[in-house]
Amino acid sequence: MDRQEIIRNVKRIEIKTRLLVEGLVQGDYHSVFKGRGIEFNEAREYAAGDDIRTIDWNVTARMGVPYVKEFIEERDLTVYIVFDCSGSGEFGNAKEKRETAIELAATVMFAAIRNNDRVGLALFSDRIERFIPARKGKRHALSLISTLLSHESASRRTDIATSLSSLASILRRKSIVIILSDFLSEGFERELSILSRRHDVIAAHLTDERELEVPDVGYILMEDEETGEQMLVDTGDEGFRSSYQELAIHDLISARKSMTRSRCGVIPIENGKDNTLALKQFFRKRRRAR
């Protein structure tokens, strides 16, 4: 992809995600993500119903009447998009999973920038391939999207555990970490749990309908997008289709359970579909839980 094509695609993605970004910024995004903590704003005279634990005894002693401390939330958020750039992202029925993931990443980036938050990027396969520290500003967000479009992965394999372990050692500041991946990797639960203890972690789990079932189209050559291994299979064999679907569903459920046990948020993302509702449902659920 040449530079001009990348620029055109960046602009196309910005336009395509604009309405969803507006919705998130005006409603749910700000309300569900808390800042780094609270800071003192001012002291004011006590009013009926105030929490007595907030009484400022020093001011109260000086003024002769009860005063309480008021605090405001620090909104200085740092958001990291952790993007799976392994070979499985090239799979897709209507379009590649990677394309759907980039559009979702752009939506979050623009929402963060509109909210004056910092946003950064980590690209991973079987390791962290590229890490770009979080910064503010639209120009920075556009640069990150350009990186997503132009990056050529050094490996087609996925190792989520190793990648998350490396990420945990890089991220010093408490951050919102949004992982965009199909999670076709095993043994990542421990590392995801460790990351979730320090950061607000959200797993955007990408699936494609063709990964969950195989149509009856006769003999086809199936290829593993990550290993390149090929196998000739008879999709007309009902037993094969049934076994494939059972295994695929098992892997999907297993991955989701690992995410839930790791105490991270989960957004189910379907490749090639309008995922606006999934995003809104996730944010609304989080808002109700707070």
Secondary structure, 3 states (H helix, E strand, C coil): CCHHHHHHHHHHHHHHHHHHHHHHHHHHHHHHCCCCEEEEEEEEECCCCCCHHHECHHHHHHHCCCEEEEEEEECCCEEEEEEECCHHHHCCCCCCHHHHHHHHHHHHHHHHHHCCCEEEEEEECCCEEEEEEEECCHHHHHHHHHHHHHCCCCCCCCCHHHHHHHHHHHCCCCCEEEEEECCCCCCCHHHHHHHHHHCEEEEEEEECHHHHCCCCCCEEEEECCCCCCEEEEECCCHHHHHHHHHHHHHHHHHHHHHHHHCCCEEEEEECCCCCHHHHHHHHHHHHHHC
